[in-house]
Amino acid sequence: MKKLLCVFLPAFVLLAACKKDPKPVEPGTELPGKIPSDPKARPVGEPIGPGIVAMVTPAGATITSADGSFKLRIPVGAVNANTDILVQEVKNTAPGAVGRSFELQPHGTVFQKPVTLEFSWEGHESWVNIPEALGVAWQDEKNFWRLTKAPVIDKVKKTVSVQTTHFSNWALLQWLQLEPVATTVKAGGQAQLTVKSYIPLSGDDLLTPLVPADGQDIALGEGKPLPGSFIRSWAVGGVGKVQGNGGQGTYSAPATVQKPEIANVTATLKDRKQQLMVVSTVTVIPEGISFKVDGGPWIHFPAHSGPDDEGFEMSGFGDDGYFAIAWPGGTGSRSWNKDNTIALVYSNTKTGRNYESVFYEEALGRFVPAGGSLNVVELGAKGEYISGNFTMSGGGVFTDNDREPISKSTIQGYFYVRHDL
């Protein structure tokens, strides 16, 4: 089976802290009334990419993340002397996470004036159904996430801002949402959906957090289904149907689809001030491998999958050629590489072009991996199924056996393939 992949991909190409919490209160003791779930500690997020180090003077400064999704504004007089500040993106481990999370160092830094943290949800619009339910949380020294009070939400600029006088890990989240916010199901399959709240409820007003009597920031847990008294109705826009039961719903996909289809499942909520809706995007996929090249139409190949001496492969043939993915095995998200472990190839026999998850960088004089990743959600035993999705950006486009790429390409897709080899 490995030989099939290697026909199109030569081996040298395809295979080519401490945190300061001012006067912390033990989680669970500061929350009046019934809480949605017991507060729970969560792991500290692993670093993502290089951090930004900047020297801040008493004159103040603004530090912006590389993608512009986060800004740290330090006013004049916030520090008494020149201070090195680190802004490091980390995996967002906050309950109800939306978008980015950042570690701010040095931990324990106390500013003379409040600094402003501004998060953007641009690019995550499909996740944000109720902007008023957005918030910013920080992780205390016991790794509990705590929701800050009085966020400033700008719906036009799509930003949420808070002020603080201390550094920690900070994250953007949505404390009222339909989970999972996005999911994938096979044709004929089902998805369980839950409207969750991560904060204490305040009467019949869903958008007014119940602030603890002692004024502490709210410690967050895993969330629980919203009581049925807050649910007005369930509906589906697109294929399939949904059956609601209070704050929980069961989405049922159609028995067959010819290409990936989108269903937007909506739960309409009851609120004494306004009508609110939360949405989950469900992608229904057929058996096999489905993908788009450079945003074009869906291409679908019947496919098979199984292990070999080096890991797993899945491969499929169709009228337009051959598609294959190789990875070491197991589930989870992995970036493409050129070391014979994680790779993608699509050979279009009609055009004579091969698309690969590597690109030759002339300036470096070597092949480099494309952007994007392979995400294996399910890895069933033999006779069961392997499912997930993938994205590839900046991969090489080659003609025949010419190893000089003629351009770059983007491919995205899904797979639901029987483990039968």
N, C-alpha and C positions, 0 to 999 in steps of 0.2 A: 504493500500500500504506500510506503514511503517513496517508492520509485515514481509513482504517479505524480506526486508533488514535485519531485526533483526534476521531472521533465521540463517543468516551466520555471523552476527556481534553482539555479546552480547553488551549490552548497555555500559558496563564498558570498552570495547575495542574500537569498532568503534567510539563510542561516547566518548570513553575514551579521522641676522648677518650683520653685516655691512661689506661692501666690498670697497676696495680702488681702484679707477680708476685714474691713474695719468692724470691730466688735461683733464677730460672727455669733449667730444664734444657732443652736443645734437644729438641723432640719427636722421639720415635723412639729416642733413646739411653738413655732411662731405663726402658724396658719390657723385662723379662727374658722369654726364651722366645719363642714364636710369638704375635704379636699379631693380632687379627682383621682389622685394616686399618691402613694407615699413617695416623698422625695428620695431619689436614688443617685448615688455617685456615678459618674461616667468617666471613661478613660480620657486622659489628656490626648488631644489630637496630635498625630505625627506631622512633622514639618512637610510642607509642600514647596519645592523649589527653593531658590536662594532668598534670604531675607534682605531687607533694606536697612542700612545703618546710616543714621544722619546725626550730625552734631547740632543740638539746639542751644541757642544762646538766650540770655534774658530778654532779647528782642522778640522771641517767639518764632514760630515756624509752622508750616503745613507740610505734612508728609503724606504722599499718595501712593497707594499700591500700584504695581506695574500695570494692572488691567483697569485701574481707575475705580474699582468697586468699593474702595475703602479710603477714607481720609481721616487723618489725625491732625486736629487744629490745636496748636499750643499758643495761648495768648501771651502778650507781653507781660513779663513779671511772673510767669508761672514757675520758672526756675531761677535760682539766684546765681548760678554759674553755668558755664558751658557743660552740657550733658549729652552723652552719646545715647541715642534712642534706637532700639531695634524693633522693626515691624516685620514679623515672620508669619506668613500664611501657614495655617495648620488645618488638618482635617476637622470638619465641623461635626462635633460629637454632641451638640446640644439637642435636647428634645424638640421636635418640630423644626429641625434645621432647614433653613432656606439660604442658599448661596454660601458666602465665604465666612471663615473664622480666622481670627488673627491673634497671635501672641504678641503682647507688647512688653518689652523689657527696657530697663531692669525692673523685675518684680519688686514690689515694696516701695517703688518711687512714689513719693507723696508730693503733689504739686501745691504751690502757694495759691494758685487760682485754678478753677476747674478747666479741664481740657475737653474738647468736643470730639466725639467719635461719630463718624458718618458712614453708614452702610448704604449701598445701592442695591436694589433688587432688579435693575435692568438686566434683561436676559433670562429672568426667572418669572416673567409675567404670568405664564400658565400655572405657576405654583401659587401665586398670590391672588386669591379670590376675594379676600377681605383685608384691604390695606390696614384698617383700624386694628386688626388682630396681629399686626407685626410688632415685634419688640426686639430689644437687644439684651443679651444676658452675658454674665461673666462667671467664670469658674473659680470657686473659692479654694482655700488651701486643703480642703477635704475632697475636692473634685466634684462638689455639687454645683450645678448651674443655677444661677440666681437671676431672675428677671428684674431689670431696673425699672424704676417708676418714671412716669412723665416723659415718654419718648416723643420726639417731634417728628411727625410723619408728613412728608411732602409728596402728595400724589402726582403732582406735575413733574417734579424732578425724579420721582421714584426713589426717594431716600428716606432713611430713618436715622435720627440723630439723638444722642444722649450725652450728658455731661458726667464727668467723673474726676476724682482727684487721685485715683490710684490705678496701677497697671496690673493686668492679669491676662488671661485668655478671654477674648470677647467674640460673640457670634450673633449673627442675624437669625431670627426664628419667627415662626408663625404659631401662636399658641392656641388657635382654633382652626382646624382643618380636617379635610376628608382624607383618610389614609388607607392605602398608599396614595400619594399624590399622583403618581404615574406607575403603571404596571403593564405587564405583557401576559397574555393568556393564549393558549392554543385554541384553534377552532373547536367548538363543542365543549370547551372548558369553562370554569367558573373562577371568579375572584371575590374574596371577602373584603368588604369595605367598611370602614368605621369612622364616624364623625367623632373626633377627639378634642377634648379640652385639656390643657396642661396647667390651668390655673383654677383657683376656687371660683365658683359661680357667685354672682352678686344679684340675688333675686331673679327677676325675669329679664334683666338687661344683660345680654351676652357680651357686650363690648365694654363693660365696666369691671375691670379686675377688682377683686375683693382684697384690699390692701391689709396686711397683717396689722393688728392693733399696735404692735411695738414699732411699726414703721420700717421694718427690715425689708430688703428686697426678697421676693418670693422664691423659695427653693423649689425647683421643678422636678417632677417625676416622669413616669412613662406615659401618663395620660390615661383616661378611661372614656368609654363611650358617653357621648352627650345623652342625658335623659331623654326618653321618647317625648316628653312634654314640650321639648324644644324643636321637634322635627315636624314640619308641615307636610312634606311630600318628597318622594324620590322620582327621578326621571332619567331617561337616556336619550342623548342626541347622537344618532348614528346607529350602528348595527347592534343587535342583541337586545336584552331586556334586563330589568333590575327588580328585585323583590325586597322591599324595605321592612325592617322590624325594629322600630324605634331608631336608635342611633346607629344601627348596623344594617348593611344591605348586602345582598348577594347578586352579583352581576353574572349573567349567563350569556356566553358568546354563541353566535350562530354555528350550526353544525359544520358548515364548510365556508371557506373564503378562498378566492383565487389569488389574492395578494394581501399584504397587511392592511387592515382596516382600523379606523379610529372610532372609539365610542367615548363620548364625554358623559360621565355619570354625575348627576347633580342631586344634591340634597338641599332642599329649601328649608331654611330654619325659621322658627318663630322668635321674634324679638318685639318688645313693646314699642320700640321706636321706628324700626324699619325692617324691610324684608332682606334677608341675607341668604346667600347661596355659596356652597362650597362644592368644588368640582374635582373629580379624579379622571385622568386621561388613561383609558384602557386601549392598548394596541392588541388587536386580534391577529394572530399570524397562522398561516397554513403550515402543514408539515413540510420540511425541507429547508432550504436556504433562500431568503428573499433579500435583495439588496438594490440600492440605487447607485449609479455612477454619476458624479458631478451634478446631483440634483435631478437627474433624468427620471424616466418611468421605472416602475418596479420591475425587476427581473427575478424570476423564480425558477430554482433548480431542485428537482428531487435529489436527495442526498443520503449518505450513509456515514457512520462514524464508528470509531473504535480505537483501541490502543495499539501502539507498536513499541519497539525497543526504546524509543526516546520520549514517549509521552502519548498524546492523543492526536488524531487527525479527523477532520470531517471533510468530505469532498462530494461534489455533485456535478452532473453533466446536464446540459440543456441545449436548445437550438442555437444559443449564442456562444457556446463554448464550455469552459470548465472553471470551477471555483473551488478553492481549498483553503483551509485554515489549519495550522499546527500549533499546539501548545503543550506544555509539560504534563497537563492533567490537573484535576482538581477544579474547584469553583473560585469565583472572585474575579476582580478586575486586574488586568495586566497590560502594560504598555508593549507595543511592538518592539522587536529588536532584530539584530542581524546575526545572532549567535546560535542559529539552529534550534531555537526553543519556542519563540512566539512569532508567527508570520502569517501573511495572507497573500494569495495570488488569485487573480482573475484573468483568464486567457480568453479573449474574444476572437473566436476563429473566423468570424465574418470580416473583421477589420484588420486582423493580424497584429493586434496590439495586446500586450501583456501589462497588467496593473499589479504592482507589487508594493509591499509595506516597507520599502527602503528607497532611498534616493541618493544619487551620487553627487556629492558636494565638491565641485571643482576646487574651491578655495581651500578645502581641507584635504583634498586628494584621496578621499575614501567614501565608502557608502555609510549613510547614517539612517537610523530608523525614522519612519514616518511618525507623525503625531497621531493621537487617538489611542484606542485600547480595545481589547477583547474582554467582554464581561460574561463569564459563564455562570449562570444562575442555578442551573440544575444539571447534575451529572449522575444520571441513573445507571444502575447495573446493566449488564448485558440483557437485551430484550426490552429495556426501558428507554427513556428519552434523555437527550442532552439539549438544553435550551439556553438562550441568552441573546446578546446583541453585540454589535461592534461598530466602531467608527474608525476611519482612517483618513487623515488629512495630510497632504503634502507627500503622498506616495509617488513612486516613479512610474512613468508610462514608457514602455519599451516596445520596439518593433522587432519581431522575429527573435533572432539570437544576438541582436545588437545590444551590448551592455551599456551604451550611452543613452540615458533617458531623454526622450524628446519633450517631455513636459511633466507637470505634476498633476495629481488627481485626488479627488475626495470620494470615498465610498462609505456608505452607512447601511446597516442591515440588521436582520434578525435570523435566528435559526431555532428550529425545533426538529431535531434529527434523531432517528432511532439509533440506539447503541447496538449495532448488529454485526460488527466485524471483529 
